[in-house]
Amino acid sequence: MRNGRIIVLLLGVLAGAALGQKVQLPPITRHTLDNGLSVILMEYTRVPVVYFRLVARGGSANDSAGLEGVASMATALMRQGTTSRSATEIAEAIDFIGGSLSTGAGLEYCAVQSEVLKKDTDVGLDLLSDVILHPTFPEDELERERKQRLAGLESLKEDPQSVVSLTFMKRVYGSHPYGEQTEGTRASLEAMTREHLVEFYEKTFVPGNSILVVVGDFPSAEMLGKLRRVFSDWKADSVYHAALPVPSRVSGRTVVIVDKPDATQAQIVVGNIGIDIKHPDAFAVRVANSVLGVGFTSRLMDALRIKRSLTYSAASSFPSNLYGGTYVISTYTKIESLKEMLDALLGEVKKFRDQGATPDEVKKAENFLAGSFARGLQSPEALASRLTDIEIYGFPRDYVDTYIQKLRSVSADDVHRVARQHFLLDDLLIVLVAPAEQVRKEAERYGSVTVMELKDVVQ
């Protein structure tokens, strides 16, 4: 079902988006089991599908120094063997019913999710709970995953786009955990043992630290009874909460060149620390960013691709997390066009900061974002993801209901204000993947230059 997932129209969402009204979600009930597990149930009976999503607070940003990648490795191996099933048996069981079962680690939390047809609810829940409650982290699966990740680090060096992104994250965040290699470094992968994975699992996957959301075709009372039975043996334990510091912005202009002598194009990332996911300016920044750098009709695309033919792609974004985020502009160009590209890019940011956006641009951006948000609520999976985000990030309970209203309340004055405040120009980190010998002189026009070798980026 992963590739053929049933997409459904959530009643009232698209119409609400077009009219600027509140999104009307199906009813939600919230429960807390005796062991502390939070349960959120949403009945959605228009299609015979049930989607389970369990998240546990604490992710890759909480990896210990020297064990970068342990959260990612532990969650990956949860699906690779339990006390009653091998990795092959798990895969065959979920494939047999045409369902999906996956695990993964983000910066703030780890997740286990499964989607099955209504008739296979009990089988899906059995597999899901087995992976959550009884993982064994087999040594042979650890060795297999370790080798794959070490090989991946070698191949990463041949992907300039990945290199420029990784370099930017490491340099902009400095020693902050958000800048670590979430899949692990050579040293951490070689040092990682099964005991480290078990320790992470036992600390993180605790009922009181976890939220289980179920969206789909089921009676809530019946589903709650099943969950109580299945998770009754999951014993309560001390709850793990690890707050992180707020990252600091880069001051002044700094240029980092990752030397790639054979490159014919320069990969470019420009930016700084941005805003956290709950920042009061979040909605205004979304609208402003859409005007500047989202989609083919954005200002960056118009200035850099359509008018000057410097690139095929240019975009801006504000990826955000619980304790901070980044402000990023990414593009690429021919080596000989680097100066023209950087001048045009920075000039467009300056123009945006100085003048803001027109009312028509703001309205167009709001329509686009409202439609995108509505379309993103058209499956049980998407709804479950939104519901867990509300709990993990502490959003208001009416966050989804009022999202479009808050978007449409952003004015042109709001966009101009956040453009001056958050779309930085004088304080910037500029990262280039290019032949250092060819571009260094030009790069020095934009700030103090540091040259790095590829081997020092991918550790």
N, C-alpha and C positions, 0 to 999 in steps of 0.2 A: 504493500500500500504506500510505501514511501514515494515511489515514482508516480503512482496513479492515485494520489490522495484525492479524496472526494472534496471538492470545493463547493461551499454552500453560500447562499446569499443570506446574510444576517438581517432579519426583518427590521426595516426602518433605518438601517445604518446609512445606506447610500442616499436615501431621500433626506435624512436628517443632515447629512453633510452638505447637500446641495442648498438646503434652506438655512444652514447655520444653526440648526436645532440640536438639542441634546441627543446623544446616542442612547437608544433604549436597548439595554441588554436583557437577556432572559434572567429570571430570578436567581439569586445566589443565596446559599445558606452556608454559615460558618460554624465549625464545631472544633472542640479540643478533646482529644481522646485522653483516657486516664493517664497515659504515659507522657503526655505533653505534646503529642503530635498535632499540629494545626491542620485541619481539613477544610477545604473549600469545595463546594459542589455546585455545579451549574447544569441544570437539565436543559438539553438542547435536542429536541426529538424530531427535527426535520429530516435527519438522515440517521441510519442505523450504525452509528460510529461512537466509540468511547475512547477518550484520550486521557491518559494519566500523566501527570508531571509532578515529580517530587524534587524539591530543591532544598539544599542544606547550606546554611550560611557559612562562608569561609571558602575562598577559592585560591587561585594561583597567586594573588597578591599577598597571601598569608604563608607562602612557601618559606621555609627557613633558609637562611644564608647557607650556601653550599649545597642545598637540595632543591634548587630551582627546577620546576617541572614535576615535583612530587604530587601535587594535586591533580595535574593532568594525567600523570601515569597511573595514579591510584584509581581514578574514575574510569579510565580506559580499561583497566584490568578487572574492574568489577563485573564486566560483561563476559569475561574470559574464563569463567569457572566458578562454581559454587560447591557447597558440600554435597549436593545431589546431582549436579549436572556439569559436564565438561563444556568448554567453549563451543565445540561442534554441536553438542546436544542442544544448547541454548539457541544457536543459530538455526538449527533444523526445526526446532519447536516453533519459533516465531515465524519462520518462513512458511511452514506447513499451513498456518492459518492466514497467511497473507498479511501479517501485521508488521509493525516496526518496533524496535526496542533499541534505544541508544543511551549512551552515557557521555558526560562531558564536563569540563571545568571551565568556568569563566573567571574573571578577576575577583568577583565578589561572592560567587556561590558555585556549587556543583549541582548537577542535575541528572536525574534518571527519568526517562520518558518512554511511553509506549502508546501506540495507537492500534486498535483492533476493531473489528466489526462487533456489533452488539451481541451476536450469537456466541462470540468467543470471549466475552468479558471475563469469565472465570479463568480461562486459560491465560489471558493477558495479565490479569492481576496476579496469578500464581507466579508467572515468569518475572514480572516486575518486582514483586516482593522478595522472591528468591535472590535476585541480583542485589537488592538493597540490604537484605538481612543476612545473607549467608555467603558473601564472596570469600574466596580462598586465596586469591592472588598467586596463582601457580608460578613456580620458579621458571618453568620452561616458557610460559607466556611472557614473563618479565624479560627474559633474555631475548625473545623474538622482538618484542616492542623496543627494547633498548637498541638492538642492532638497526632496526628500521629508523629510529630517530637519529642515531649517529650518522647513518647514511644520508638522511634528510638534511642534516646540517652541512654536509659536504655539497650536496646539490643546491642548497640555498645560495651558495656563493655565486652560482651561475645565473641567478635571477636578480637583475639590477633593481627591479621594482621592490622586491622583498628586502633587498639590502638597504635601499634608501629609507624604507619604512622602519626597519629594525634600528638603523643608525639614528634616525630622528627620535624614536621612542627612548632609546638609551640615553641620548644626549639631553633631550628636553626634560626628562624626569630625573636624570642624575642617579642618585642613590635611592630614590623612591622605589618601592616595590612594583609600581605600575610599569616601570621600565625594564623589568627582568624578562628574559627569554622564557615564556610560559611553557614551552615544550621541553625545556631543559637545556643545559650547556653540556659540552663534552665532559667536563669535570664532574658535574652533578649527575649526569646519566651514568657515568662509570662508577660513581660512589654509591648510587642508589641501591638499596637492598629491599627484600620483601618486608623486612621488619619496619622499614621507613614507611612503606605503603600501608601496612596494618596500623601503624601509629597514627597516620593521617586520617585513615578511615574511622578509627575508633574515636578520635577527637572531634571529627566533623559530622559524621552520620549518626547523630543523636536525635531522638524524637523531639525533644524540646527545642532543638536547633533547626528543625525541618518543617516544611510546608508541603502538603500534598493537595494538588488541585485535580479534580476530575470533571471533565466537560463532556457531555454526550447524552445518548439516549438511554436513560435509566430512571427509575423512581429513586428519589434521594434517600428516603428512609431505608429502602432495600440496600442501596449502595453503602450507606453509612454502616449498616449492620455487617456487611461483608468486610469493610475496612477494619472495623473493630475486631473481628475474628482473626483476620490475616495478620494484623500488626499487634495483637495482644501480647506476643512474646518479645516484642522490641522493648527492651527495658530502658526506663528513664535513666539518665546519667547527667553529670555536670554539663552545663551548656557552655559552648565555646563561642566567645565573642572577642574579636581582635580588631580594635579600631586602628586606623592608619593615620599618619600625619597628612596635612594638606600640602600638596606640592607647591613649590615656589616658581614664579615666572623667571624666565631667562631675561637678564638685563642687557640692553644694548644689542648691537648687531654682531652675530657670530656666524662664520661660514665654516662648514666642515665638508671637505672633499674626500670621498672614498675613492682611492685611486684604482681605476680600471683602465689600463692602457689600451686595451683593444676595443673600447666602447666607441661607437660612432654617434650615439645619442647621449645626452645628459639627462639622467633622471633627477627630478627636482622635488623637494618637499620644503615648504616654507611654513613656519608657524611658531607656536609658543604654548604655554599652559593655557587652557581655556576655562570652562566653568564646570561645576559639579552638576549631577543629574537633577538636583532639586533646587538649583539656583533660581531666584525670583525672576531673572531675565530669560529663563529657558525658552519660553514661547516666542518672545520678541527676537531672540537669537535665531531660532529656527526659521522664522519668516525672513529675517535679514540674510541669513546664509543661503536660503533658497534663491533670493534675488541675485546674490553675488556669484554663487558657484554650484548650483544644482540643476542639472539638465542641459539640454542642447541650447535652450534660449537664454541661459544665464549670462550675466555680464562678462564673466571670464571667458566663456566659450565664444561669445560674440567678439571680444577684443582680441583673443589669442588665436582662435581658429578661423573664424569667418573673415575678419578684417585683415589679419596679418599672415594667416597660414603658417603659424609657428608650431602648431601641434595638432593632433587629432583629438586630444582630450585634456581637459583642465577642470578641476573641481575643488570646492572648499567644503569643509565639514567641521563639526564640533563633537567628536566622540566624547561621551561623558560617562563618568562612573560615580560611585557614592561619595568619594572624597576629592574628586577633581577630574579633569579631562584635558583635552588638547584642542587647539585651534590649528587647523591644517589646510594648506593649499598644496595640491599635488598636480604635477604635469611633467612633460618631457619635451625635448626639442633637439635639433641637430647641434652638434658641438659648436659650429660656426655661428649659430643663432643665439647662443647663451645670453650674451649681453642684451640683445634686443628683447629676448623673452623676459629676463628679470626686470628690465626697465618697464616693459609693458605691464607685467604682472603687478609690480609694486605701484605703478602709476594708477592702475585700476583700483587697487585698495585705497590709495590716497583719495581718489575721486569719490569713492563710496563713503569714506570717512567724512570728507568735506561736504558732500551734497546729500547724502542719504539716498533714499529711494522715492520714486514718484508714487502717488496714490494708486495708479493703475498697476505698477509693479507689485505693490504690497497686496492688492486684491488678487492678482494673478497667483502670487506665491501662496496666499492663504487658500485659494481654491485648490491648488495643486496638493498642498499638504493635507487639507481636509479630505480630499479624495483618496490620497495615499493611505491615510490613517483608516478610513472606512474600509477600503479594500483589504487592509491588513487585519481585519476582524472577520474574515469570511470563512474561517475554519475553526474547528474545536482546538486544534493545536495553537493557533494564533491567540484565541481567547484565553487558553490556559497560560500562555506565556505572559499576556498582559496582567492576568490576575496574580501570578507569582511575583511579577515586578512590583505591583502595588504593595505587596507584603514585604518583600526584600528591601525595597528602597524607601518604604514608609510614605508612599504617596497617599493623598486623601482617598477615602473609599469611593468617592464619586469621580475619580481621576478620568476614567474612560468616558463616563456620562458627560463630563463638562469639557473634554479635550478640545472639541471643535469650537465651542463657544470661546474658550480662552485664546485659541488661534485667531478667531475673527475679531477679537477685542484689541488686537495689536494695531496701532496706528502708524502712519508714516513718521510721526515725531518719535515714537518708540523705536522704530527701526534706525533712525538717524542717531538717537542717543546710544543704542547698543553698538552701532557701527563705530562710533568714536571710542567707546569704552572697551570693547572686546575684540574688535578686528584690528589687531596691533600692527604698527608699521615701523616704529623706531626700535622697539624691543622685539627682535626676531632671531630665530635660529634658521639658517638656510643650509640645507644638506644637499650635496650634489654627488652623484655617482658618475664619474667621468674620468678621462685621462688627466691627471693632476698637472702634468707638464704643460698641457695645452690650455687649461682653463684657469690656472692659478692667478695669472696676472689680471684677467678680467674679474675674477672672484674677489680680489682685494679691493675693488671699488665698493663692495657692499658690506665689508666688515673684516674683522681680524680672522685670518684663515688658519685652519688646522687641517693637515693631511693625514689620513688614516689608511692603513693597508687593509685589504679584504680579510686577511686572517685575524685581524684585531677586532673586527666587527662581529663575525660569527664565531662565538667562543665555544 
